[in-house]
């Protein structure tokens, strides 16, 4: 997962993140039927983050397919691997 935006406002923190997968089938699994799985994942993650930072969070998640990202040095560096 990559955080693409982290913005603290007066009353809440807005976080936008991308979940990176290598195949469309993986994306479908994470999204789930009618988006149910990603909603549940986002809700639990938001609650955990709120508890950790002690304030309200607006969490926006996206699932992106990047074929063979594990074989690409640029992607590995971008995702924090060296």
MARVO-266968 format. One record per atom (N, C-alpha, C, CB): atom name; chain; z negated, y, x negated; residue number from 1; residue in one letter. Coordinates in steps of 0.1 Angstrom, whole numbers, plus 2048, in hexadecimal, padded with zeros to 3 digits. Glycine has a CB too. Layout:
// residues N
- atom / chain / pz / py / px / n / res
- CA / A / Z / Y / X / NUM / a;
...
This chain:
// residues 82
- atom / chain / pz / py / px / n / res
- N / A / 800 / 7F4 / 7F8 / 1 / x;
- CA / A / 800 / 800 / 800 / 1 / x;
- C / A / 800 / 80C / 7F7 / 1 / x;
- CB / A / 7F4 / 800 / 80A / 1 / x;
- N / A / 808 / 816 / 7FB / 2 / x;
- CA / A / 809 / 823 / 7F4 / 2 / x;
- C / A / 805 / 82E / 7FD / 2 / x;
- CB / A / 817 / 825 / 7EE / 2 / x;
- N / A / 7FC / 836 / 7F9 / 3 / x;
- CA / A / 7F8 / 842 / 801 / 3 / x;
- C / A / 802 / 84D / 7FD / 3 / x;
- CB / A / 7E9 / 847 / 7FD / 3 / x;
- N / A / 80A / 852 / 807 / 4 / x;
- CA / A / 814 / 85C / 805 / 4 / x;
- C / A / 80F / 86A / 808 / 4 / x;
- CB / A / 820 / 859 / 80D / 4 / x;
- N / A / 804 / 86B / 810 / 5 / x;
- CA / A / 7FE / 878 / 814 / 5 / x;
- C / A / 7EF / 876 / 816 / 5 / x;
- CB / A / 805 / 87D / 821 / 5 / x;
- N / A / 7E8 / 87F / 811 / 6 / x;
- CA / A / 7D9 / 880 / 813 / 6 / x;
- C / A / 7D6 / 88E / 814 / 6 / x;
- CB / A / 7D1 / 879 / 807 / 6 / x;
- N / A / 7D3 / 892 / 821 / 7 / x;
- CA / A / 7D0 / 8A0 / 824 / 7 / x;
- C / A / 7C3 / 8A2 / 82B / 7 / x;
- CB / A / 7DC / 8A6 / 82C / 7 / x;
- N / A / 7BA / 8A9 / 825 / 8 / x;
- CA / A / 7AD / 8AC / 82C / 8 / x;
- C / A / 7AE / 8B9 / 834 / 8 / x;
- CB / A / 7A2 / 8AD / 821 / 8 / x;
- N / A / 7AB / 8B8 / 840 / 9 / x;
- CA / A / 7AB / 8C4 / 849 / 9 / x;
- C / A / 79D / 8C7 / 84D / 9 / x;
- CB / A / 7B4 / 8C2 / 856 / 9 / x;
- N / A / 79B / 8D1 / 855 / 10 / x;
- CA / A / 78D / 8D4 / 859 / 10 / x;
- C / A / 785 / 8C9 / 860 / 10 / x;
- CB / A / 78D / 8E0 / 862 / 10 / x;
- N / A / 78C / 8C2 / 869 / 11 / x;
- CA / A / 785 / 8B9 / 871 / 11 / x;
- C / A / 788 / 8AA / 86E / 11 / x;
- CB / A / 787 / 8BB / 87F / 11 / x;
- N / A / 793 / 8A8 / 867 / 12 / x;
- CA / A / 797 / 89A / 864 / 12 / x;
- C / A / 79F / 899 / 857 / 12 / x;
- CB / A / 79F / 894 / 86F / 12 / x;
- N / A / 7A1 / 88D / 852 / 13 / x;
- CA / A / 7A9 / 88A / 847 / 13 / x;
- C / A / 7B6 / 883 / 84C / 13 / x;
- CB / A / 7A2 / 882 / 83C / 13 / x;
- N / A / 7C1 / 887 / 848 / 14 / x;
- CA / A / 7CE / 881 / 84B / 14 / x;
- C / A / 7D3 / 879 / 840 / 14 / x;
- CB / A / 7D8 / 88B / 850 / 14 / x;
- N / A / 7D5 / 86C / 842 / 15 / x;
- CA / A / 7DA / 863 / 838 / 15 / x;
- C / A / 7E7 / 85C / 83D / 15 / x;
- CB / A / 7D0 / 858 / 833 / 15 / x;
- N / A / 7F2 / 85D / 835 / 16 / x;
- CA / A / 7FE / 856 / 838 / 16 / x;
- C / A / 800 / 84C / 82C / 16 / x;
- CB / A / 80A / 860 / 839 / 16 / x;
- N / A / 803 / 840 / 830 / 17 / x;
- CA / A / 805 / 835 / 826 / 17 / x;
- C / A / 811 / 82C / 82A / 17 / x;
- CB / A / 7F8 / 82D / 825 / 17 / x;
- N / A / 816 / 826 / 81F / 18 / x;
- CA / A / 821 / 81D / 821 / 18 / x;
- C / A / 81D / 80F / 81C / 18 / x;
- CB / A / 82E / 821 / 819 / 18 / x;
- N / A / 820 / 805 / 824 / 19 / x;
- CA / A / 81E / 7F7 / 820 / 19 / x;
- C / A / 82B / 7F2 / 81C / 19 / x;
- CB / A / 817 / 7EE / 82C / 19 / x;
- N / A / 82C / 7EE / 80F / 20 / x;
- CA / A / 839 / 7E9 / 809 / 20 / x;
- C / A / 83A / 7DA / 80A / 20 / x;
- CB / A / 83B / 7EF / 7FB / 20 / x;
- N / A / 845 / 7D5 / 80F / 21 / x;
- CA / A / 848 / 7C7 / 80F / 21 / x;
- C / A / 856 / 7C4 / 809 / 21 / x;
- CB / A / 847 / 7C1 / 81E / 21 / x;
- N / A / 859 / 7B8 / 807 / 22 / x;
- CA / A / 866 / 7B5 / 800 / 22 / x;
- C / A / 870 / 7B0 / 80A / 22 / x;
- CB / A / 863 / 7AA / 7F6 / 22 / x;
- N / A / 86C / 7AC / 816 / 23 / x;
- CA / A / 876 / 7A6 / 820 / 23 / x;
- C / A / 873 / 7AB / 82E / 23 / x;
- CB / A / 876 / 797 / 81F / 23 / x;
- N / A / 87D / 7AC / 836 / 24 / x;
- CA / A / 87C / 7B0 / 844 / 24 / x;
- C / A / 873 / 7A7 / 84B / 24 / x;
- CB / A / 88A / 7B0 / 84A / 24 / x;
- N / A / 873 / 79A / 848 / 25 / x;
- CA / A / 86A / 790 / 84F / 25 / x;
- C / A / 85B / 794 / 84C / 25 / x;
- CB / A / 86D / 782 / 84A / 25 / x;
- N / A / 858 / 798 / 840 / 26 / x;
- CA / A / 84B / 79D / 83D / 26 / x;
- C / A / 847 / 7A9 / 846 / 26 / x;
- CB / A / 849 / 79F / 82E / 26 / x;
- N / A / 850 / 7B2 / 847 / 27 / x;
- CA / A / 84E / 7BE / 84F / 27 / x;
- C / A / 84B / 7BA / 85D / 27 / x;
- CB / A / 85A / 7C7 / 84E / 27 / x;
- N / A / 853 / 7B1 / 863 / 28 / x;
- CA / A / 851 / 7AC / 870 / 28 / x;
- C / A / 843 / 7A6 / 872 / 28 / x;
- CB / A / 85B / 7A2 / 875 / 28 / x;
- N / A / 83E / 79F / 868 / 29 / x;
- CA / A / 831 / 799 / 869 / 29 / x;
- C / A / 826 / 7A4 / 869 / 29 / x;
- CB / A / 82E / 790 / 85D / 29 / x;
- N / A / 827 / 7AE / 861 / 30 / x;
- CA / A / 81D / 7B9 / 860 / 30 / x;
- C / A / 81D / 7C1 / 86D / 30 / x;
- CB / A / 820 / 7C2 / 854 / 30 / x;
- N / A / 829 / 7C4 / 872 / 31 / x;
- CA / A / 82A / 7CB / 87E / 31 / x;
- C / A / 825 / 7C4 / 88A / 31 / x;
- CB / A / 839 / 7D0 / 881 / 31 / x;
- N / A / 828 / 7B7 / 88B / 32 / x;
- CA / A / 823 / 7AF / 896 / 32 / x;
- C / A / 82B / 7B1 / 8A3 / 32 / x;
- CB / A / 814 / 7B1 / 898 / 32 / x;
- N / A / 828 / 7AA / 8AD / 33 / x;
- CA / A / 82F / 7AB / 8BA / 33 / x;
- C / A / 82B / 7B9 / 8C0 / 33 / x;
- CB / A / 82B / 7A0 / 8C3 / 33 / x;
- N / A / 835 / 7C1 / 8C2 / 34 / x;
- CA / A / 834 / 7CE / 8C8 / 34 / x;
- C / A / 82B / 7D7 / 8C0 / 34 / x;
- CB / A / 82F / 7CD / 8D6 / 34 / x;
- N / A / 82A / 7D5 / 8B3 / 35 / x;
- CA / A / 821 / 7DD / 8AA / 35 / x;
- C / A / 813 / 7DA / 8AA / 35 / x;
- CB / A / 823 / 7EB / 8AD / 35 / x;
- N / A / 80F / 7CF / 8B1 / 36 / x;
- CA / A / 801 / 7CC / 8B2 / 36 / x;
- C / A / 7F9 / 7CA / 8A5 / 36 / x;
- CB / A / 7FF / 7BF / 8BB / 36 / x;
- N / A / 7FF / 7C3 / 89C / 37 / x;
- CA / A / 7F9 / 7C0 / 88F / 37 / x;
- C / A / 7F6 / 7CD / 887 / 37 / x;
- CB / A / 801 / 7B6 / 887 / 37 / x;
- N / A / 800 / 7D5 / 886 / 38 / x;
- CA / A / 7FF / 7E2 / 87E / 38 / x;
- C / A / 7F5 / 7EB / 884 / 38 / x;
- CB / A / 80D / 7E9 / 87D / 38 / x;
- N / A / 7F4 / 7EB / 892 / 39 / x;
- CA / A / 7EA / 7F3 / 899 / 39 / x;
- C / A / 7DC / 7EE / 895 / 39 / x;
- CB / A / 7EC / 7F3 / 8A8 / 39 / x;
- N / A / 7DA / 7E1 / 896 / 40 / x;
- CA / A / 7CD / 7DC / 893 / 40 / x;
- C / A / 7C9 / 7DE / 884 / 40 / x;
- CB / A / 7CD / 7CC / 896 / 40 / x;
- N / A / 7D3 / 7DC / 87B / 41 / x;
- CA / A / 7D0 / 7DF / 86D / 41 / x;
- C / A / 7CD / 7EE / 86B / 41 / x;
- CB / A / 7DD / 7DC / 865 / 41 / x;
- N / A / 7D4 / 7F7 / 871 / 42 / x;
- CA / A / 7D2 / 805 / 870 / 42 / x;
- C / A / 7C4 / 809 / 876 / 42 / x;
- CB / A / 7DD / 80D / 877 / 42 / x;
- N / A / 7C1 / 804 / 881 / 43 / x;
- CA / A / 7B4 / 807 / 887 / 43 / x;
- C / A / 7A8 / 803 / 87E / 43 / x;
- CB / A / 7B3 / 800 / 895 / 43 / x;
- N / A / 7A9 / 7F7 / 879 / 44 / x;
- CA / A / 79E / 7F2 / 871 / 44 / x;
- C / A / 79D / 7FA / 864 / 44 / x;
- CB / A / 79F / 7E3 / 86E / 44 / x;
- N / A / 7A9 / 7FD / 85E / 45 / x;
- CA / A / 7A9 / 804 / 851 / 45 / x;
- C / A / 7A4 / 812 / 854 / 45 / x;
- CB / A / 7B8 / 805 / 84C / 45 / x;
- N / A / 7A8 / 819 / 85F / 46 / x;
- CA / A / 7A3 / 826 / 862 / 46 / x;
- C / A / 794 / 826 / 863 / 46 / x;
- CB / A / 7A9 / 82B / 86F / 46 / x;
- N / A / 78E / 81C / 86A / 47 / x;
- CA / A / 77F / 81B / 86C / 47 / x;
- C / A / 779 / 81A / 85E / 47 / x;
- CB / A / 77C / 810 / 875 / 47 / x;
- N / A / 77E / 811 / 856 / 48 / x;
- CA / A / 778 / 80F / 849 / 48 / x;
- C / A / 779 / 81C / 840 / 48 / x;
- CB / A / 77F / 804 / 841 / 48 / x;
- N / A / 784 / 823 / 841 / 49 / x;
- CA / A / 785 / 82F / 839 / 49 / x;
- C / A / 77C / 83A / 83F / 49 / x;
- CB / A / 794 / 835 / 83A / 49 / x;
- N / A / 77B / 83B / 84C / 50 / x;
- CA / A / 772 / 845 / 852 / 50 / x;
- C / A / 763 / 842 / 84D / 50 / x;
- CB / A / 773 / 845 / 861 / 50 / x;
- N / A / 75F / 836 / 84D / 51 / x;
- CA / A / 752 / 832 / 849 / 51 / x;
- C / A / 750 / 836 / 83A / 51 / x;
- CB / A / 74F / 823 / 84B / 51 / x;
- N / A / 75A / 833 / 832 / 52 / x;
- CA / A / 759 / 836 / 824 / 52 / x;
- C / A / 758 / 845 / 820 / 52 / x;
- CB / A / 765 / 830 / 81D / 52 / x;
- N / A / 761 / 84D / 827 / 53 / x;
- CA / A / 761 / 85B / 823 / 53 / x;
- C / A / 759 / 864 / 82C / 53 / x;
- CB / A / 76F / 860 / 824 / 53 / x;
- N / A / 754 / 85E / 837 / 54 / x;
- CA / A / 74A / 865 / 840 / 54 / x;
- C / A / 751 / 870 / 849 / 54 / x;
- CB / A / 740 / 86B / 838 / 54 / x;
- N / A / 75D / 86E / 84C / 55 / x;
- CA / A / 763 / 878 / 855 / 55 / x;
- C / A / 76F / 871 / 85D / 55 / x;
- CB / A / 768 / 885 / 84E / 55 / x;
- N / A / 774 / 878 / 867 / 56 / x;
- CA / A / 77F / 873 / 86F / 56 / x;
- C / A / 78C / 872 / 867 / 56 / x;
- CB / A / 781 / 87B / 87C / 56 / x;
- N / A / 794 / 867 / 86A / 57 / x;
- CA / A / 7A0 / 865 / 863 / 57 / x;
- C / A / 7AB / 863 / 86D / 57 / x;
- CB / A / 79F / 859 / 859 / 57 / x;
- N / A / 7B7 / 869 / 86A / 58 / x;
- CA / A / 7C3 / 866 / 871 / 58 / x;
- C / A / 7CC / 85E / 867 / 58 / x;
- CB / A / 7CB / 873 / 876 / 58 / x;
- N / A / 7CE / 851 / 86A / 59 / x;
- CA / A / 7D5 / 848 / 861 / 59 / x;
- C / A / 7E3 / 844 / 866 / 59 / x;
- CB / A / 7CD / 83B / 85E / 59 / x;
- N / A / 7ED / 847 / 85F / 60 / x;
- CA / A / 7FB / 844 / 863 / 60 / x;
- C / A / 800 / 83A / 859 / 60 / x;
- CB / A / 803 / 851 / 863 / 60 / x;
- N / A / 805 / 82E / 85E / 61 / x;
- CA / A / 80A / 824 / 855 / 61 / x;
- C / A / 818 / 821 / 858 / 61 / x;
- CB / A / 802 / 817 / 857 / 61 / x;
- N / A / 820 / 81F / 84D / 62 / x;
- CA / A / 82E / 81B / 84E / 62 / x;
- C / A / 830 / 80E / 846 / 62 / x;
- CB / A / 837 / 826 / 84A / 62 / x;
- N / A / 839 / 806 / 84B / 63 / x;
- CA / A / 83D / 7FA / 843 / 63 / x;
- C / A / 84B / 7FC / 83E / 63 / x;
- CB / A / 83B / 7ED / 84C / 63 / x;
- N / A / 84D / 7FB / 831 / 64 / x;
- CA / A / 85A / 7FD / 82A / 64 / x;
- C / A / 85E / 7F0 / 823 / 64 / x;
- CB / A / 859 / 809 / 820 / 64 / x;
- N / A / 86B / 7ED / 824 / 65 / x;
- CA / A / 870 / 7E1 / 81D / 65 / x;
- C / A / 877 / 7E6 / 810 / 65 / x;
- CB / A / 87A / 7D9 / 826 / 65 / x;
- N / A / 873 / 7E1 / 805 / 66 / x;
- CA / A / 879 / 7E4 / 7F8 / 66 / x;
- C / A / 87C / 7D7 / 7F1 / 66 / x;
- CB / A / 870 / 7EE / 7EF / 66 / x;
- N / A / 888 / 7D2 / 7F2 / 67 / x;
- CA / A / 88C / 7C5 / 7EC / 67 / x;
- C / A / 889 / 7C5 / 7DD / 67 / x;
- CB / A / 89A / 7C2 / 7EF / 67 / x;
- N / A / 883 / 7BA / 7D8 / 68 / x;
- CA / A / 880 / 7B8 / 7CA / 68 / x;
- C / A / 879 / 7C3 / 7C3 / 68 / x;
- CB / A / 88D / 7B6 / 7C3 / 68 / x;
- N / A / 870 / 7CA / 7CA / 69 / x;
- CA / A / 869 / 7D5 / 7C4 / 69 / x;
- C / A / 860 / 7D0 / 7B8 / 69 / x;
- CB / A / 860 / 7DC / 7CE / 69 / x;
- N / A / 85C / 7C4 / 7B9 / 70 / x;
- CA / A / 854 / 7BE / 7AE / 70 / x;
- C / A / 85C / 7BD / 7A1 / 70 / x;
- CB / A / 84E / 7B1 / 7B2 / 70 / x;
- N / A / 869 / 7BD / 7A2 / 71 / x;
- CA / A / 871 / 7BC / 796 / 71 / x;
- C / A / 876 / 7C9 / 791 / 71 / x;
- CB / A / 87D / 7B3 / 799 / 71 / x;
- N / A / 872 / 7D4 / 797 / 72 / x;
- CA / A / 877 / 7E1 / 794 / 72 / x;
- C / A / 86C / 7E9 / 78D / 72 / x;
- CB / A / 87C / 7E9 / 7A1 / 72 / x;
- N / A / 86E / 7ED / 780 / 73 / x;
- CA / A / 863 / 7F4 / 779 / 73 / x;
- C / A / 860 / 801 / 77F / 73 / x;
- CB / A / 868 / 7F6 / 76B / 73 / x;
- N / A / 86A / 808 / 785 / 74 / x;
- CA / A / 867 / 815 / 78B / 74 / x;
- C / A / 85E / 814 / 797 / 74 / x;
- CB / A / 874 / 81C / 790 / 74 / x;
- N / A / 860 / 80A / 7A0 / 75 / x;
- CA / A / 858 / 807 / 7AB / 75 / x;
- C / A / 84A / 803 / 7A7 / 75 / x;
- CB / A / 85E / 7FC / 7B4 / 75 / x;
- N / A / 849 / 7FA / 79D / 76 / x;
- CA / A / 83C / 7F6 / 798 / 76 / x;
- C / A / 834 / 801 / 793 / 76 / x;
- CB / A / 83E / 7EB / 78D / 76 / x;
- N / A / 839 / 80A / 78C / 77 / x;
- CA / A / 832 / 816 / 787 / 77 / x;
- C / A / 82E / 81F / 793 / 77 / x;
- CB / A / 83A / 81E / 77D / 77 / x;
- N / A / 837 / 821 / 79C / 78 / x;
- CA / A / 834 / 829 / 7A8 / 78 / x;
- C / A / 829 / 823 / 7B0 / 78 / x;
- CB / A / 841 / 82A / 7B1 / 78 / x;
- N / A / 828 / 816 / 7B0 / 79 / x;
- CA / A / 81D / 80F / 7B8 / 79 / x;
- C / A / 810 / 80D / 7B0 / 79 / x;
- CB / A / 822 / 802 / 7BD / 79 / x;
- N / A / 810 / 812 / 7A4 / 80 / x;
- CA / A / 804 / 811 / 79C / 80 / x;
- C / A / 802 / 805 / 793 / 80 / x;
- CB / A / 7F8 / 812 / 7A5 / 80 / x;
- N / A / 80D / 7FE / 791 / 81 / x;
- CA / A / 80D / 7F2 / 788 / 81 / x;
- C / A / 814 / 7F7 / 77B / 81 / x;
- CB / A / 814 / 7E6 / 78E / 81 / x;
- N / A / 80F / 7F1 / 770 / 82 / x;
- CA / A / 816 / 7F5 / 763 / 82 / x;
- C / A / 81A / 7E8 / 75C / 82 / x;
- CB / A / 80C / 7FD / 75A / 82 / x;
